[in-house]
Amino acid sequence: MNARTLLTMALAAAVAAGPAVTTALAAGEMFVPLLVYRTGPYAPNGIPLANGFNDYFNLINDRDGGVNGVRIAFEECETQYDTKQGVECYERLKGRSPVLVNPFSTGITYQLIPKAPGDKIVVHSSGYGMTASADGRWFPWVFNFPMTYWSQASAFVKYVAQQEGGTDKLKGKKIVHVYHNSPYGKEANPTLETLARDLGFELTLLAVDHPGQEQKATWLQVRRLNPAWIYVSGWGVMNQVAVKEAAAIGFPMDHVVGNWWTGTEADVVPAGEGAKGYKSMTFHAPGHGFKVHQDIFKHVYDKGKGAAKREDVGEVLYNRSIINAMLDTEAMRLAMTRFGNKPLTGEQLRWGMENLNVTEKRLEELGMKGMLRPLRMTCENHEGNGTAAVQQWDGKKWTIISDWIEPMRDVVRPKLEAAAVEEAKKLGYVMRDCAKEK
Amino acid sequence: MTDLLYLVAVAPFTDMAGSPAFLVEVLLGGVFAGLMYSLVALGFVLIFKASGVFNFAQGVMVLFAALTLVGLLERGVPVVVALALTTAVMVALAFAIERLVLRPLVNQEHIILFMATIGLNFFLEGFGEMVWGANVKRLDIGIPDRSFIVRGVQINQLELTAALTAAVLVTVLALFFQKTRIGRALRAVADDHEAALSIGIPLKTIWVVVWSVAGVVAIVAGVMWGAKSGVQFSLSLIALKALPVLILGGFESVPGAIVGGLIIGVGEKVGEVYWGPLVGGAIENWFAYVLALAFLLARPQGLFGEKIIERV
């Protein structure tokens, strides 16, 4: 064996050992994989989402020493918002024994839902994913709090009714839903169709194909229909083009309402002044004026560990991301009160998610008072009791302009339960009895 | 069955006859969109004409040009200077591509050159993002974006400007190819590399010129598409819109890119508006390809493509 062979063998051993060294968890750590998309066509949305998670977990680790002393280890994996790559990331990072995953893509969520019970990894699709999975009796491992697409769509209709002067005034009104032609974009359709039948408004569904760079035909149809309101469920470049097209045809922008994935700073940039008045749904406040932001500046950015540019802290998607991370860590904290201050198993964290109760007082302690409404989960209800609001773009910033709107739970929940039965059957799931688990 | 036939073969035409102003609007929308597709297709055609290479990186060149322009504008550079500097960057890129990518691959199979452009695509994509960032950027060079109405037909100023720009660009390119020495040399290279070399036409210079011109076309396409959707990564995906145009118009014809663009633009808009609702909408992307393939059945080389006859 010559020196060259020895060197080669040593290098090969180092390479083989490398991943084991970098991926090993230190004692007292919990691992959370971050499926991010910092590159690709959806990067403008993916970057603030990824940054928020990084900053909040760093805040918890550096300010508090972790969750009750258990540090959060996290690692990014680039999905480019591509379902196949997302599943690859999940499979790769599964080796580090995570107990929780935030897929940040409805497509990836659909693929991970069947894997969750076997892997014992909680799937948290916060404000996205499969609506039917909010029925915890059928989908114990999936959570979509603070709200589902269906609840959101019902809150939008409720808002329109308020603006029109009452639910009875919706009769005969035309509402158009311009949606991304994907499982995500189509999610709101069943709820809107039900409400159109029940409340008597005329609903037109207009699909836009990925990526949505060219939407002329869609907006020609909108112009011809001349609806009273437009609801947009888009993502990526589709959002920017939709806002721009709506402005270009002279549609009153305060009657165009995006869902909460269609109401970010990036969505209104290309339209410039034309985007003024554009609205979107949201479940939290924008801006960096909350105490949690001051803590992030002090404990993360001032130490040079910030993931975003300082001026981007407080963007809509950034805030959504830190709220998502906060809900996850609060569930960990709650689970530790029962199972002890040590790294949790998937089942233990699932208990924490299912019993999560973020009160007004707790929000104040977290520096998030006024940023979102209190939230409570149950075994049956995995979307919780979330409420929505409407925000409006004034040309410079987003501002919340409505009260918090309760979704039409009486309409949504029965449909959701029926859908859960259908979806669960496909996966061969059995309904559990939540009464026995209390 | 009768109902279906009525919905497919009668109702759309009744609809068109019932509101002619709307039909004109749809047709105009198609013409404007088609010219925008042509702008992208032109870049492909230019390079294919000169080297027989399908430049996979053309879409990213559009993105890179737009990113460079908007990056300069964001740093306070005046529009005219920024346009000149962006042109200089695209010309420099053409030199670099000729020196580093094409020259080492002279006499290689076309598929090798095609693979090289795939590499170039990913390099430019990553490099552009690294230098200018991945955020959505507003491109405002003063083109108005409001609509006006003429006899009940709504016309968008930005789209009208883009259409006129495309028309001017095509005219200039046609004159360049037909009337200038370098244009004629370029056509000679396109016809036969070796014959062109044997009569003293410098292949390297021609490649630099043609990649530079494709770069300038990419700037124009980037400006127009960037003004429409903001400058962002997705701009590179507009290459997908140019493919059916190329299939239809032929890979080596400038007029083909224009006529192909118009047919695809009008065809997909009319298809989406009048037939799309029958199948739930969102048909325009694949409808464009179906349209192009239908033409191919009748004319495999495309509308204006050259019929290749090889003696064996």
Interface residues (C-beta under 8 A of the other chain):
Chain A: R38 T39 G40 P41 A43 P44 I47 N181 L205 L206 A207 V208 D209 P211 Q213 E214 K216 A217 T218 L220 Q221 R223 R224 G236 V237 Q240 V241 K244 A247 A248 I249 G250 A266 V269 P270 G272 G274
Chain B: S19 F22 E25 V26 G29 G30 F32 A33 M36 G126 E129 A134 N135 V136 K137 R138 L139 D140 D145 R146 S147 Q154 N156 L158 W225 A227 K228 S229 G230 Q232 F233 S234 L235 L237 I238 K241 E268 K269 E272 V273 G276 G280 G281 A282 E284 N285
